[in-house]
Amino acid sequence: MAEKGYGAIVGEGLWSNNQALVAMLGLCPLLATTTTATNGLGMGLATTTVLVLSNATISLIRNLVRPEVRLPVFVLVIASFVTAVELTMQAAFYELYLVLGLFIPLIVTNCAIIGRAEAYASKARLDKAIVDGLAMGMGFSLVLMVLGGMRELLGQGTLFHQAELLLGEGARGFGLDLGPDFQGALLAILPPGAFIGLGFLIALKNVIDKRVARLKQAAVGRRERVGKAAAQPVAS
């Protein structure tokens, strides 16, 4: 496997190979928990923690695990860290844990985590496996938070409502509130709203990618024209 630099790893995780917008993995928690930005960010941070720790562990043991049993071993490693994260959330963020409920233990079945373990961490050295887990987790968390924020703002007229569940009592009243007279769109906070919102985010990413590709192509064309002009002999 060709070695990728840290910049390329981060770029893939945040944008070009975003697990939610490109790979389309982990859609179950993404669609189910993003009723608010706080819920989305909480789930994203939990997933990122598991990604980083499992990637690091699998990278360390990659030469000790026989190919025939690698997937059961990977699942066991991931399940161990999910259990640790679940217990930590019960102790430190109990109210948020109650809100996210079953979707915390279901991180074990998140295809993004087992996918990164199989596709990258099992073949990469420790430092790059950690960076890959962090970048993929951050990209996934950003999508969760943005989608949750969109649905919350359109459906309830609030943004980061109950942020104290994640950030502590100091964040009480931190969010935006459009007031009791705001008439929200009920569709936004229902399951169809999650699918529609995710579709808009994917479409926006595709539009940006196409625009950037056209700009790069135009820049290359200008450089080629300048190079050809500079290569032509000057008439005496």
N, C-alpha and C positions, 0 to 999 in steps of 0.2 A: 504494500500500500504506500502510495506516494505521501511523503511528509508534507503536511500543510502548516503554514505559519499561523501564529496566534491571531493575526488580523483576519486571515481567511476563515478561521474557525469561528471567531466572533461574528463576522459578517454572515456566515451561513446560519448561525443560530438565531440571530436577530432578524434577518431579512430573507436572504436568498434560499434558505432551506428551513424556514420557520415551520415548526412542527404542526402548528394549527392552520396556517394559511397556505402552505405548500404541500407538506407531507400529509396533511389532513388526519393527523393522529391525535388521540386524546380528546375526541369530540364529545364524549359522554360527559365528563366533568365540565368541559368548556360550555356546553349548551345548558347544562342543568344548574350550575351554581352561579351563573353570571346575572343574577337578578339585580345585584348592586355592585358598584365598583369595589366596595370593601370586601364583599364575599369573593369576587373574582381575584383580588389581590391576595387575600388569605389563602385561597386554593393554589394560586400560582406560586407563592412562597413555599408552601408545603411541598409542592411538586418539585420545585427547584432544589430544595434541600435534599430530597430523596435522589434526584438526578445526580447531584454532585457527589454525594456519599456513595451511591451505588457505582457510579462510573469509576471513582477512585479505587474502591475495593476490588472491582472486577479487573481493573488494569493491573493491580498488584498481584492478583492470583491467576492471571491469564495463562501463565506458563505452567501452572500446577493442575489445571482442570482439563480432563480428557475431553476431546470433542464430542464423544457420545453422550456425556452428561452435562454439557455446558448450559443448556437451557434450564433444566431443573435447578442447577446451582445458581444461575443468574436470578431466577424467580425467588429462590430462598434468600439470597442477599437482599433483593429489593423488598421482599416481605418483612425482613428483619428491620430495615430502616423505616419502612412505613409504620410498623408497630411502634418504633421509638418516637417518630414524629407524632403519631396519634396520642401516645401517652403524654408527650410534652404539651400538646395542644389542650388535652384535658386538664393538665395542671396549671398552665399559664394563660390559656385563652378559652376557658370553658364555654362561655356564651357563644363565641364564634364556632367552637367545635359543635355545639348543639345545632347551630344554623346549618353548617355544612354536612353534618350527620354522616350518613353512610358513604358519602363520596370521599371521605378521608381514607378509610381502609381500602376503598376501590382504586386508590392510586396504584395498588399492586398490579391491577389489570391494565394500567395505562400503557398503550402500545408505544407511545413515545419513549418511555423509559426502557422497556425491554429492547426496543429498536435501537436506541443509542448504545446499549450494552453490547448487543450483537454486532452492530455495524461499525462501531468505532472503539468503544472502551476496551473490548477484548483484543484489539489489535494495536492499541496506542500506548505510549508510555504515560506515566502517572500525571505529569504536569499538563500534558495536552488533553488527557481524559477529563481532568478537573475543569479546565477551561471550556471544553466542549459541553460538559454538563451544565456549567454556569451559564454559558451563552444560550444553549437550547432552553434552559429553564427561564431565563430572562425574556427571551422571545415569546415563549408560551405565556408567561405571566403578563406581559404587556398586552397581548391579545385578550386575555381574560379580563384585565382591568379596563381596557378601552371598551370592549363589548359590554361589560357590566355597567360602565359609566353611561354608555349610550342608552341602554335599556332603562336604567334607573332614572335618567334625566327626562327621557321622553314619556315614561310611564308614571313616574311619581313626582317629578318636578324637584328632585333632590339629587345631590351628588356627594358621594362618600358619607351617606347617612349611616349613623352608628359606627363611625370610624374608631370610636373608643374601644370597640370590641377587639380591634387589631392593634391599635397604637397606644392604648391606655387612656386613662381618664383625662390626661392633658389634651387629648384630641377631641374631647366632647365639644360639640358645636363647631367643629372644624369645617364641616362640609357646607355645600351650597344648598339653599332652600328657596324655591320660587314662591313659597307661600301657600296657604290653605286654599286659595281661590284658583290655583292652577288645575286645569282640566287635562289630565294626562291621557295618553293613548294606551288603553288597556292591552292592546295587542302586543305592545313592547315588552311587557313583563310576563306574557304568556309564552309557552314553548314555541309557537310559530315565530314570535318576535326574535328569539335566539337564532333561528335558522335564517331569517331575513337579515338580521344584523350581521351575522357572519358572512352571508353572501355579499353584502355591501363592502365589508372589509376586504374580502378576497378580490372583488372587482376593483376596489381602489388600489390595492397593491399591483394588480395587473396593469392598470392604467399608468401608474408611476413607473413600473418597469419598462413599459413600451416607450414612454416619454424619454426616460433616461437612455434607452438603447438608441433612439433616434438622435438624441443630442450627441452621444458618443460617435455614432456613424457620421454625423455632420462634421464633428471635430476632426475625425480621421480624414474625411474628404478634403477639408480645408488644408490640413497639413500636407497631404499629397499634392494638392495644387500649388502650394507655396514651394514645396520641394522641387517640383517640375519647373516652376518659373525660375528658381534659383539655379537650376542646372543648365538652363538654356544659355548659349553664348551671347554676350552683349555685342550688338552691332557696332562696328567702328565708325 
